Structures are given as C-alpha cells and as structure tokens.
Amino acid sequence: MSGFVTRGGREWVPEYLVSIDPEACIGCGRCFKVCGRNVMTLKGLNEDGDIVELDDDDDDEIEKRVMAMEDAEACIGCGACARVCPTNCQTHAMAA
C-alpha cells in the first residue's frame, strides 16, 4: 500500500487499530475519549476471560472493565488512541 501525504506534503502511512488486549487494558477510556469515530467501546471482562456487554444486573460477574473493538471499519489510522494508552494494549497495522 502506498502512503498518503500530510497537508505539508510529508509522507504519512495510516496504521489501523486491529486489536485490544483485554488482559493488558485497564479500561481507563483515554482511547475512547480521543477517538471521534466510535471505533471502541467499554465492555466487561468476565472470570472466563470473555468480553461481555456491561449490564448493571451482571456487575458481580464482571472481573474488570476493558475497551473493546466496536466498529473497526471506522478507524482512519491516525494513531491517537495509541498515543494516549498508558498500557500499550493496542495492536495497530497498515492496511493489507
């Protein structure tokens, strides 16, 4: 894939968010706050390691809250989420 250019003409290659490691994620929401495209959302991680919807009735089954992919197709590859992540739990890649 060839890169794109910035407004100033410098080469830029987008790297898209492809996954979030739920074991490393602390659910701080920093990535969610900087992403204006709804690529991620807050979910729950249960004791079996499954990512589940958050529901007030099931809070006792949730081990921790984590960010999860919501709409990967909306990612523009800007990398803002990676720059604010304190745990480096995200994987980014160039388009295939």
SULMO-V611329 format. One record per residue. N is the residue number from 0. RES is the residue in three letters. SS is DSSP state (~ for helix, > for strand, _ for the rest). NEAR is the number of other C-alpha atoms within 8 Angstrom. D_FIRST is the distance of its C-alpha to the first C-alpha in Angstrom with 1 decimal. Layout:
n->{N:N}
res->{RES:RES}
ss->{SS:SS}
near->{NEAR:NEAR}
d_first->{D_FIRST:D_FIRST}
This chain:
n->{0:1:2:3:4:5:6:7:8:9:10:11:12:13:14:15:16:17:18:19:20:21:22:23:24:25:26:27:28:29:30:31:32:33:34:35:36:37:38:39:40:41:42:43:44:45:46:47:48:49:50:51:52:53:54:55:56:57:58:59:60:61:62:63:64:65:66:67:68:69:70:71:72:73:74:75:76:77:78:79:80:81:82:83:84:85:86:87:88:89:90:91:92:93:94:95}
res->{MET:SER:GLY:PHE:VAL:THR:ARG:GLY:GLY:ARG:GLU:TRP:VAL:PRO:GLU:TYR:LEU:VAL:SER:ILE:ASP:PRO:GLU:ALA:CYS:ILE:GLY:CYS:GLY:ARG:CYS:PHE:LYS:VAL:CYS:GLY:ARG:ASN:VAL:MET:THR:LEU:LYS:GLY:LEU:ASN:GLU:ASP:GLY:ASP:ILE:VAL:GLU:LEU:ASP:ASP:ASP:ASP:ASP:ASP:GLU:ILE:GLU:LYS:ARG:VAL:MET:ALA:MET:GLU:ASP:ALA:GLU:ALA:CYS:ILE:GLY:CYS:GLY:ALA:CYS:ALA:ARG:VAL:CYS:PRO:THR:ASN:CYS:GLN:THR:HIS:ALA:MET:ALA:ALA}
ss->{_:_:_:>:>:_:_:_:_:_:>:>:_:_:_:>:>:>:>:>:_:_:_:_:_:_:_:_:_:~:~:~:~:~:_:_:_:_:_:>:>:>:>:>:>:>:_:_:_:_:>:>:_:_:_:~:~:~:~:~:~:>:>:>:>:>:>:>:>:_:_:~:~:~:_:_:_:_:_:~:~:~:~:~:_:_:_:_:_:>:>:>:>:_:_:_}
near->{4:4:8:8:10:8:5:5:6:7:8:8:9:12:11:13:12:9:9:11:8:11:4:8:12:10:9:6:8:9:12:13:7:8:10:6:6:10:13:12:10:11:12:13:15:12:8:5:6:7:9:8:6:9:6:5:5:8:8:6:7:11:9:9:11:13:15:12:10:8:9:10:5:8:11:6:8:8:10:9:11:9:6:8:11:4:7:7:10:11:8:9:8:8:7:3}
d_first->{0.0:3.8:6.5:9.5:13.1:16.2:19.4:20.5:17.6:16.2:12.5:11.5:8.7:10.1:11.3:13.0:16.5:16.7:20.4:23.6:26.1:29.4:31.5:30.2:29.9:33.1:32.6:33.1:31.0:29.5:26.0:27.4:29.1:26.1:23.9:24.8:22.8:24.9:22.2:24.9:28.6:31.6:32.9:35.5:35.4:38.5:40.4:38.7:35.3:34.3:32.5:34.9:35.5:37.8:41.3:44.4:46.4:44.3:44.0:46.2:43.7:40.7:40.3:37.9:35.5:31.8:28.7:26.7:23.7:25.0:22.1:18.7:17.2:18.5:16.6:14.6:13.5:16.0:17.5:21.1:22.3:21.4:23.3:26.4:26.6:29.6:29.0:25.3:25.2:21.7:18.6:15.2:11.7:8.1:7.1:7.2}
